[in-house]
Amino acid sequence: MPNVLFEIRHLIAAPVTLALLLQFAALAWLMPRMPRPVFWVIAAPFIIQDVLYQITVGTFLFWERPREFMFTTRLKRLDGIDPHVERFKNVLNELDKGHV
């Protein structure tokens, strides 16, 4: 039953997750193609959104209070502990090798 509940929460959060994932994909593509200072200016809104995602959606998905600021940091902590991390890990590492 816990897997079913996670899937339901994941589907509820899917639109927000997709929006953030598309931004992450764009930033992963841009990172090696532009100077670092310019990249970080462009990435700043995403970082703020990631923190908000971690606090809200990350808490909803993994059903625990946030201990980290960034969603990737939560995934790294839960890697090997929670089997649901694999789905996020695989997608993020596909876009940015070694991200998680």
C-alpha positions in Angstrom: 0.0 0.0 0.0 2.8 2.5 0.7 3.9 2.3 -3.0 0.3 3.0 -4.1 0.1 6.0 -1.9 3.4 7.3 -3.2 2.2 6.9 -6.8 -1.0 8.8 -6.0 1.0 11.6 -4.4 3.4 11.6 -7.4 0.5 11.9 -9.9 -1.0 14.8 -7.9 2.4 16.6 -7.9 3.1 15.7 -11.5 2.3 19.1 -13.2 4.6 21.0 -10.8 7.3 18.3 -11.1 7.1 18.5 -14.9 7.5 22.3 -14.9 10.6 22.1 -12.7 12.0 19.2 -14.7 11.7 21.2 -17.9 13.6 24.1 -16.4 16.2 21.8 -15.0 16.7 20.3 -18.5 17.1 23.7 -20.0 19.6 24.7 -17.4 21.6 21.4 -17.7 21.8 22.2 -21.5 22.8 25.8 -20.9 25.4 25.2 -18.2 28.4 24.2 -20.4 27.4 26.7 -23.1 27.7 30.0 -21.2 29.9 31.8 -18.7 29.4 30.8 -15.1 28.3 34.3 -13.8 25.6 34.6 -16.6 24.5 31.0 -15.9 24.0 31.7 -12.2 21.9 34.8 -12.9 19.6 32.7 -15.2 19.6 29.8 -12.7 18.7 31.9 -9.6 14.9 31.8 -10.2 15.1 28.0 -10.6 17.0 27.6 -7.4 14.3 29.5 -5.5 11.7 27.3 -7.1 13.7 24.2 -6.2 13.8 25.3 -2.5 10.0 25.9 -2.6 9.5 22.5 -4.3 11.6 20.8 -1.7 9.7 22.3 1.1 6.2 21.6 -0.3 6.2 18.9 -2.9 9.2 17.0 -1.5 7.5 16.9 1.9 4.3 15.7 0.3 6.0 13.0 -1.9 8.3 11.5 0.8 5.9 12.2 3.7 8.6 13.7 5.9 9.6 17.2 7.0 12.4 18.8 5.0 15.9 18.5 6.4 17.6 20.1 3.4 17.1 23.1 1.3 17.5 21.5 -2.1 15.5 18.5 -3.5 18.7 16.9 -4.9 20.2 16.9 -1.4 17.1 15.1 -0.1 17.4 12.5 -2.9 21.0 11.9 -2.0 20.2 11.4 1.6 17.3 9.0 0.8 19.2 7.1 -1.9 19.4 3.5 -1.0 16.8 4.0 1.8 13.7 4.9 -0.2 13.1 3.0 -3.4 11.1 5.9 -4.9 14.3 8.0 -5.1 15.4 5.9 -8.1 12.8 7.4 -10.5 14.0 10.9 -9.8 17.7 9.9 -9.7 17.5 8.2 -13.1 15.8 11.2 -14.8 18.1 13.9 -13.3 21.2 11.9 -14.0 20.1 11.4 -17.6 20.0 15.2 -18.0 23.1 16.0 -15.9 25.4 13.0 -15.4 26.2 12.4 -11.8 23.7 15.0 -10.5 22.4 12.6 -7.8 
